[in-house]
Amino acid sequence: MSYRSTAYLLALLALVGVIVYFVELRNPPATSGSAPKKELQITSLKATDVDTIEVKQGDRSVVVKKGDDGKWMIDQPEKLEAEQSQVGAVASQLAALQAERVIADKPDNLADFGLDKPQWEVNIGVKGGEAQSLLVGGDNPNSSGIYLKRADADTVYLVSSYTMTDLKNWLTTPPKAVPTPTPMPVATETLSPETSPTPSATSAVPAPAAAPTP
């Protein structure tokens, strides 16, 4: 191999190295997920500390509160016992709500996400702590997620539509407890013991006739 060919190959390798360097610099390796888990965490509360959940849309409001006995009760629009398992699951979900991804840290226009005038909101009351409010906007283009932000922060998140379905349904169907059906009494037939008929004088069996005397 001639000196000229060797120099040409070395120059070519150097050029390739420079190109690779700049490509890697402009496109750092992707991490798992679109954002660190911490950034996707919208709320970070203890589920047992959540004692009030309010879902509000316009002049409609559904409020569920936890009593001193630990039972959930509907406080508005009417006072009724709540479905414990359903409300408990929603409380746990709201206490550690996670987003699918972060849309914008400081969006220029909240109207792009239906958050300039939120469609509905969720207020989370915490025992011994400060309440947190979530503002819910519109759906994303394929309706697989809902835009959401905290009232005290600028970040806009995309949350799975499935995550918010139960809460939104409370506006039309509050989580009332399903009454336990009362079992119907079963009719039983009382059988009286059989009694033997008492012979009467008229029905007495006649005594046998005396044998004739020879």
C-alpha positions as CSV (number, residue, x, y, z in Angstrom):
1,M,0.0,0.0,0.0
2,S,1.4,3.4,-1.0
3,Y,1.9,6.3,1.4
4,R,-0.8,8.2,-0.4
5,S,-3.4,5.5,0.0
6,T,-2.6,5.1,3.7
7,A,-2.9,8.9,4.3
8,Y,-6.2,8.8,2.4
9,L,-7.6,6.0,4.7
10,L,-6.5,7.8,7.8
11,A,-8.2,11.0,6.8
12,L,-11.3,9.1,5.9
13,L,-11.4,7.4,9.3
14,A,-10.8,10.7,11.1
15,L,-13.7,12.2,9.1
16,V,-16.0,9.4,10.1
17,G,-15.0,9.8,13.7
18,V,-15.8,13.5,13.7
19,I,-19.3,12.8,12.1
20,V,-20.1,10.1,14.7
21,Y,-19.0,12.4,17.5
22,F,-21.3,15.2,16.4
23,V,-24.2,12.9,15.8
24,E,-23.9,11.4,19.3
25,L,-23.6,14.9,20.8
26,R,-26.8,16.1,19.1
27,N,-28.7,12.9,19.8
28,P,-27.9,11.6,23.3
29,P,-28.9,8.0,24.0
30,A,-32.6,7.7,24.9
31,T,-33.5,6.7,28.4
32,S,-36.3,4.3,29.3
33,G,-39.5,6.3,29.1
34,S,-40.0,9.9,28.0
35,A,-39.2,11.3,31.4
36,P,-37.8,10.2,34.7
37,K,-40.4,8.6,37.0
38,K,-40.1,11.5,39.4
39,E,-41.2,14.0,36.7
40,L,-44.2,11.8,35.9
41,Q,-45.4,11.8,39.5
42,I,-48.3,14.3,39.7
43,T,-49.2,13.7,43.4
44,S,-47.3,12.1,46.2
45,L,-49.6,11.5,49.2
46,K,-50.3,8.8,51.7
47,A,-53.6,7.1,50.6
48,T,-54.6,6.8,54.2
49,D,-54.3,10.6,54.7
50,V,-56.8,11.4,51.9
51,D,-60.1,12.2,53.6
52,T,-62.0,14.2,51.0
53,I,-62.5,13.9,47.3
54,E,-64.5,16.5,45.3
55,V,-65.3,16.2,41.6
56,K,-66.6,19.5,40.3
57,Q,-67.9,20.6,36.9
58,G,-69.7,24.0,36.7
59,D,-72.4,24.1,39.3
60,R,-72.3,20.3,39.8
61,S,-70.3,18.9,42.6
62,V,-69.9,15.5,44.2
63,V,-68.1,15.4,47.5
64,V,-67.1,12.2,49.4
65,K,-65.7,12.3,52.9
66,K,-64.1,9.8,55.2
67,G,-65.7,9.6,58.6
68,D,-63.9,9.1,62.0
69,D,-64.7,5.4,61.7
70,G,-62.8,5.2,58.4
71,K,-65.9,4.8,56.3
72,W,-66.5,6.9,53.1
73,M,-69.7,8.8,53.0
74,I,-71.2,10.9,50.2
75,D,-71.6,14.5,51.5
76,Q,-72.9,16.1,48.3
77,P,-75.3,16.2,46.5
78,E,-77.0,14.1,49.2
79,K,-75.8,12.4,52.3
80,L,-75.5,8.7,51.6
81,E,-73.1,5.8,52.4
82,A,-70.6,5.4,49.6
83,E,-69.3,2.3,47.9
84,Q,-66.3,1.7,50.1
85,S,-64.2,-0.4,47.7
86,Q,-64.7,2.0,44.7
87,V,-63.9,5.2,46.7
88,G,-60.9,3.5,48.4
89,A,-59.4,2.6,45.0
90,V,-59.9,6.1,43.7
91,A,-58.3,7.6,46.8
92,S,-55.3,5.4,46.4
93,Q,-55.0,6.3,42.7
94,L,-55.2,10.0,43.4
95,A,-52.7,9.8,46.2
96,A,-50.0,8.6,43.8
97,L,-51.2,9.8,40.4
98,Q,-48.8,9.3,37.5
99,A,-48.8,10.7,34.0
100,E,-48.2,8.9,30.8
101,R,-45.8,11.7,29.8
102,V,-45.0,15.4,30.4
103,I,-46.4,17.6,27.6
104,A,-44.9,20.9,28.5
105,D,-43.3,22.4,31.6
106,K,-44.5,25.9,30.8
107,P,-46.9,25.9,27.9
108,D,-47.3,29.1,25.9
109,N,-51.1,28.6,25.4
110,L,-53.2,26.5,27.8
111,A,-56.1,26.7,25.3
112,D,-54.2,24.1,23.2
113,F,-54.9,21.6,25.9
114,G,-58.4,22.8,27.0
115,L,-56.9,24.1,30.2
116,D,-57.5,27.8,29.8
117,K,-61.1,26.9,30.9
118,P,-60.8,23.4,32.5
119,Q,-63.6,21.1,31.7
120,W,-63.7,19.8,35.3
121,E,-61.6,19.6,38.4
122,V,-60.7,17.3,41.3
123,N,-59.9,18.6,44.8
124,I,-58.1,16.2,47.1
125,G,-58.4,16.9,50.9
126,V,-55.6,15.6,53.1
127,K,-55.8,15.0,56.8
128,G,-53.4,17.5,58.5
129,G,-52.2,18.8,55.2
130,E,-52.9,21.2,52.3
131,A,-55.6,20.2,49.8
132,Q,-54.4,19.7,46.2
133,S,-56.4,20.6,43.1
134,L,-56.2,19.0,39.7
135,L,-57.5,20.8,36.6
136,V,-58.7,18.5,33.8
137,G,-58.7,19.7,30.2
138,G,-59.5,18.1,26.8
139,D,-58.6,14.8,25.2
140,N,-55.5,14.2,23.1
141,P,-56.0,13.7,19.3
142,N,-56.7,9.9,19.5
143,S,-58.7,10.2,22.8
144,S,-56.4,7.8,24.6
145,G,-55.4,10.4,27.2
146,I,-56.5,13.6,29.0
147,Y,-54.5,16.8,29.5
148,L,-54.2,17.7,33.2
149,K,-52.3,20.0,35.4
150,R,-52.1,20.9,39.1
151,A,-53.6,24.2,40.0
152,D,-50.4,25.3,41.8
153,A,-48.0,24.4,39.0
154,D,-47.5,25.1,35.3
155,T,-46.6,21.6,34.0
156,V,-49.1,20.0,31.7
157,Y,-49.4,16.2,31.8
158,L,-51.0,13.6,29.7
159,V,-52.9,11.1,31.8
160,S,-54.5,7.9,30.6
161,S,-58.3,8.3,30.0
162,Y,-58.9,5.1,31.8
163,T,-57.3,6.5,34.9
164,M,-59.9,9.3,35.1
165,T,-63.0,7.4,33.9
166,D,-64.4,6.5,37.3
167,L,-64.0,10.0,38.7
168,K,-65.7,11.6,35.7
169,N,-68.6,9.2,36.0
170,W,-69.2,10.4,39.6
171,L,-70.7,13.6,38.1
172,T,-73.6,11.6,36.7
173,T,-73.5,8.6,39.0
174,P,-72.2,9.3,42.5
175,P,-70.6,6.2,44.1
176,K,-73.5,5.1,46.3
177,A,-73.3,2.0,48.3
178,V,-75.1,-1.0,46.7
179,P,-77.7,-2.1,49.3
180,T,-77.4,-5.7,50.4
181,P,-80.6,-7.5,49.4
182,T,-82.7,-8.7,52.3
183,P,-83.3,-12.4,52.1
184,M,-87.0,-13.3,51.8
185,P,-88.3,-15.5,54.6
186,V,-88.9,-19.1,53.5
187,A,-92.4,-20.4,54.4
188,T,-92.3,-23.7,56.3
189,E,-95.3,-26.0,56.8
190,T,-95.8,-27.1,60.4
191,L,-96.8,-30.7,60.6
192,S,-99.0,-31.7,63.6
193,P,-98.5,-35.2,65.0
194,E,-101.1,-37.7,64.0
195,T,-103.5,-38.7,66.7
196,S,-105.2,-42.1,66.9
197,P,-109.0,-41.9,66.8
198,T,-110.7,-42.5,70.2
199,P,-113.3,-45.1,70.0
200,S,-116.8,-43.9,71.0
201,A,-119.5,-45.8,72.7
202,T,-121.5,-46.1,69.6
203,S,-118.6,-47.5,67.7
204,A,-117.6,-50.0,70.4
205,V,-116.9,-53.5,69.1
206,P,-119.6,-55.9,70.4
207,A,-118.5,-58.6,72.9
208,P,-118.5,-62.1,71.5
209,A,-121.7,-64.2,72.1
210,A,-121.6,-66.7,75.0
211,A,-121.3,-70.3,73.9
212,P,-124.6,-72.3,74.2
213,T,-125.0,-74.6,77.3
214,P,-125.2,-78.2,76.3
